[in-house]
Amino acid sequence: MAELTKETDFPLYLYHHGKNDRIYELFGAHKQTVGGKAGYRFRVWAPHAKSVSVVGDFNGWDDSANVMERMVDGESFELFIPGLRQYNIYKYCITAQDGRKLMKTDPVGFHTETPPQNASKLFDLDGYEWHDRTYLEALYKRNSFSSPMNIYEVNLLSWKKYPDGNYFSYRDLARELVPYVKEMGYTHVEFMPVTEFPFDGSWGYQVTGYFAVTSRLGTPKDFMYLVDEFHRAGIGVILDWVPAHFPKDAHGLYEFDGQPLYESSQWDRMEHKSWGTRRFDYGRSEVLSFLISSACFFFDKFHADGLRVDAVASMLYLDYDKRPGEWVPNIYGENKNLEAIAFLRKLNEAVFLRFPHALMIAEESTAWGLVTKPGSVGGLGFNYKWNMGWMNDMLSYLTLNPYFRMGAHNKLTFSMMYAFSENYVLPISHDEVVYGKGSLIGKMPGEYEEKFAGVRAFLGYQMAHPGKKLNFMGYEFGQFKEWDFREGLEFFLRDTYELHGKLSEYVKTLNAFYRQTPAFYEIEDSWDGFEWLAPDDADRNIVSFIRRDRQGRELIALVSFSGADAADYMLGVNKRGKYRIVFNSDDVKYGGRGALGKRHILTAVKKPSHGKQFSLRIPMPKLTCLYLERVEE
């Protein structure tokens, strides 16, 4: 039995008590020199194993050649093997209590073979020279809640591909994706999961390597280079992270040492049957250390700006996707998963303690309260939550024929009933452009030109609505085809067809306008930054409201989702005077009709409208978003 050392005793103690957020320094394979000999030290947790050995290309996969010693905790194993080099491949051969020999990838491995191969690869994470100090120093001075956040969601494996079907590598993406995102004016990118996964069709959401970025696109240091280049361009990087479940691939976490270990052993909590995956055991201290360390690992080693935590609702509810009789209530007779709730609070506390400026974003699809409030007041401790209700309402509304939208007008306005209850991100994500749902432009009714007008109007509305913004790649130039993970985006549309090119220019200009307009992002948490002008103009499918910044500067958003022009529209406003149209989605340079011509200045007259004393007479074009500001006299 291996003796305790200063290197392992306290970290191991913390690990078993669910309080080690750096297990990637304890477990896995680490380069060392022992007795003058260079090699790698391996450590793995396998409490139910009879024995564990390290096998690989260096010993002919002989499970008797490098048998590991049991550590003092009696549950973990370690072994130093001299002479090994970076990129040697290895697995743990675990002898279960029933005599089965299980070949397992390292749960804390930093690199793997490229799927469909699945062995771990030795890799030394140290030595990358970062160049993002200026970016990080600026980040530390910035308050994300009062800063612009406009996120471009990307699937790195399918943003672009080579003609032969090969992926763009991390370094290829650094060369092409980084300048594209910067040119288009986004503040952040969000990558769909890059943690190693075996099945391409899972899009990365069935993870086998919680400490390894996918080797399909390169090495961990190549990924560091990609993040570094984004930071040098002033762009934040958010990673999609999946702590809700893991697949049942034989080489992964599934029954790791011959029986349930990372997954719950309780019959009603073990599996997500409809997903065909295993659920983590949030009541086990070692699993908490594992997951929290995985989260911290990407902030620590890869300089991530944030994590979007996937499928939070599936963790919170014991009856999630279950019928009566398929789940057992908690000790209070409720459907709340108390262990998962405690885990999420602990996760966020641990991340913010080490990385105070982190973005922790919950993809939570129910009305669970206080998701973005601290655990000390009963919250889950995230600082942002995806507003799935807004997304569903908006997409449901947009698919309606404009002539029948009046009956669903509340879908446009209902979000303001709860807009300040959480810190929201407004997402139009990858999930909404697959499986027959249609692309964003494909959802729009009407003729070809009207579809583009509908997209422009909606994006103008989204940008002005309280909440940070997220859109999935391809929307920005109007790709009609649904996203297919096997193919790259159809960028030829932007370069070949006029309206697609003009939509791209529109999105670029809109993004820049957002970043330059504090009224659109400084006050997202109260009515101080928002005032309705006309929330109830259902007959004409028009909404209007004011956004304000901290200095009291105002901008009016007026949006028509109608299929007909409103030739003599009267917009109620608070003050007399002149108003300038500062942004017009119907401008011909964006592919619009230019129905307003050269009309840029409007004068408010003393005529009541929408409950206001004054009003502006506007020949409002159909499917158009206008932004107006009062001209100070």
URNOR-V891328 format. One record per pair of residues at least 24 apart in sequence whose C-alpha atoms are under 6 Angstrom apart, sorted by the first residue. I is the first residue (numbers start at 1). GAP is how many residues later the second one is. If there is no record, write none. Layout:
i=[I & I]
gap=[GAP & GAP]
//
This chain:
i=[1 & 1 & 1 & 2 & 3 & 15 & 15 & 16 & 16 & 17 & 18 & 18 & 18 & 18 & 19 & 20 & 21 & 21 & 21 & 22 & 23 & 28 & 28 & 37 & 38 & 38 & 39 & 39 & 39 & 39 & 40 & 40 & 41 & 41 & 42 & 42 & 43 & 43 & 44 & 44 & 45 & 46 & 46 & 46 & 47 & 48 & 49 & 49 & 49 & 50 & 50 & 50 & 51 & 52 & 52 & 53 & 53 & 54 & 55 & 55 & 56 & 56 & 57 & 86 & 86 & 87 & 87 & 88 & 88 & 89 & 89 & 90 & 90 & 91 & 96 & 96 & 104 & 105 & 105 & 108 & 110 & 110 & 111 & 114 & 114 & 115 & 132 & 132 & 132 & 135 & 146 & 146 & 148 & 148 & 149 & 149 & 150 & 150 & 150 & 150 & 151 & 151 & 151 & 151 & 152 & 152 & 152 & 153 & 153 & 153 & 153 & 153 & 154 & 154 & 155 & 155 & 158 & 158 & 158 & 159 & 159 & 160 & 160 & 161 & 169 & 169 & 170 & 170 & 170 & 170 & 174 & 178 & 184 & 185 & 185 & 187 & 188 & 188 & 188 & 189 & 190 & 190 & 190 & 191 & 191 & 192 & 193 & 206 & 206 & 207 & 208 & 210 & 211 & 224 & 236 & 237 & 237 & 238 & 238 & 238 & 239 & 240 & 240 & 241 & 241 & 241 & 242 & 244 & 245 & 245 & 245 & 246 & 246 & 247 & 248 & 268 & 282 & 282 & 283 & 292 & 305 & 306 & 306 & 306 & 307 & 308 & 308 & 309 & 309 & 309 & 310 & 311 & 312 & 312 & 313 & 315 & 316 & 345 & 345 & 345 & 348 & 361 & 372 & 384 & 384 & 385 & 385 & 386 & 386 & 387 & 387 & 387 & 390 & 399 & 399 & 401 & 402 & 402 & 406 & 406 & 406 & 409 & 420 & 420 & 424 & 425 & 425 & 425 & 426 & 426 & 426 & 426 & 427 & 427 & 428 & 429 & 429 & 430 & 433 & 434 & 434 & 438 & 439 & 439 & 441 & 442 & 453 & 454 & 456 & 457 & 457 & 457 & 460 & 464 & 466 & 467 & 476 & 476 & 477 & 477 & 499 & 502 & 502 & 503 & 506 & 518 & 519 & 519 & 519 & 522 & 534 & 555 & 555 & 556 & 556 & 557 & 557 & 558 & 558 & 559 & 559 & 560 & 560 & 560 & 561 & 562 & 562 & 563 & 564 & 565 & 565 & 565 & 566 & 566 & 567 & 567 & 568 & 569 & 569 & 569 & 570 & 570 & 570 & 571 & 571 & 572 & 572 & 572 & 572 & 572 & 573 & 573 & 573 & 574 & 576 & 577 & 577 & 578 & 578 & 578 & 578 & 579 & 579 & 579 & 580 & 580 & 581 & 581 & 582 & 582 & 583 & 583 & 584 & 585 & 585 & 586]
gap=[68 & 69 & 70 & 69 & 69 & 271 & 274 & 269 & 270 & 268 & 267 & 268 & 270 & 271 & 270 & 269 & 268 & 271 & 272 & 271 & 270 & 80 & 81 & 45 & 44 & 45 & 42 & 43 & 44 & 45 & 40 & 41 & 38 & 39 & 36 & 37 & 34 & 35 & 32 & 33 & 31 & 29 & 30 & 211 & 28 & 209 & 46 & 47 & 208 & 45 & 46 & 47 & 44 & 41 & 42 & 39 & 40 & 38 & 35 & 36 & 33 & 34 & 32 & 36 & 37 & 34 & 35 & 33 & 34 & 31 & 32 & 29 & 30 & 28 & 161 & 162 & 147 & 146 & 147 & 103 & 101 & 102 & 101 & 101 & 102 & 83 & 96 & 99 & 100 & 96 & 375 & 376 & 367 & 373 & 38 & 319 & 36 & 37 & 319 & 320 & 37 & 38 & 318 & 319 & 37 & 318 & 319 & 36 & 37 & 318 & 319 & 320 & 37 & 319 & 36 & 37 & 327 & 329 & 330 & 329 & 330 & 328 & 329 & 327 & 48 & 49 & 47 & 52 & 53 & 56 & 52 & 52 & 324 & 326 & 327 & 48 & 47 & 48 & 49 & 48 & 47 & 48 & 49 & 48 & 49 & 48 & 47 & 40 & 41 & 39 & 44 & 84 & 83 & 78 & 69 & 67 & 68 & 67 & 68 & 69 & 68 & 67 & 68 & 67 & 68 & 69 & 68 & 71 & 33 & 34 & 35 & 31 & 32 & 30 & 29 & 59 & 57 & 58 & 56 & 55 & 53 & 52 & 53 & 54 & 53 & 53 & 54 & 52 & 53 & 54 & 53 & 52 & 51 & 52 & 51 & 25 & 24 & 30 & 35 & 36 & 33 & 24 & 50 & 39 & 40 & 39 & 40 & 38 & 39 & 37 & 38 & 39 & 25 & 44 & 45 & 44 & 160 & 161 & 132 & 133 & 135 & 129 & 105 & 106 & 43 & 42 & 43 & 44 & 41 & 42 & 43 & 44 & 43 & 44 & 43 & 42 & 43 & 42 & 49 & 48 & 49 & 44 & 41 & 43 & 37 & 38 & 170 & 169 & 129 & 166 & 167 & 168 & 165 & 56 & 58 & 57 & 28 & 31 & 26 & 27 & 92 & 88 & 89 & 87 & 84 & 31 & 28 & 29 & 30 & 27 & 76 & 73 & 74 & 71 & 72 & 69 & 70 & 67 & 68 & 65 & 66 & 62 & 63 & 64 & 62 & 60 & 61 & 59 & 58 & 55 & 56 & 57 & 53 & 54 & 52 & 53 & 51 & 48 & 49 & 50 & 45 & 46 & 47 & 44 & 45 & 37 & 38 & 40 & 42 & 43 & 39 & 41 & 42 & 38 & 28 & 26 & 27 & 24 & 25 & 52 & 53 & 50 & 51 & 52 & 48 & 49 & 46 & 47 & 45 & 46 & 43 & 44 & 42 & 39 & 40 & 38]
//
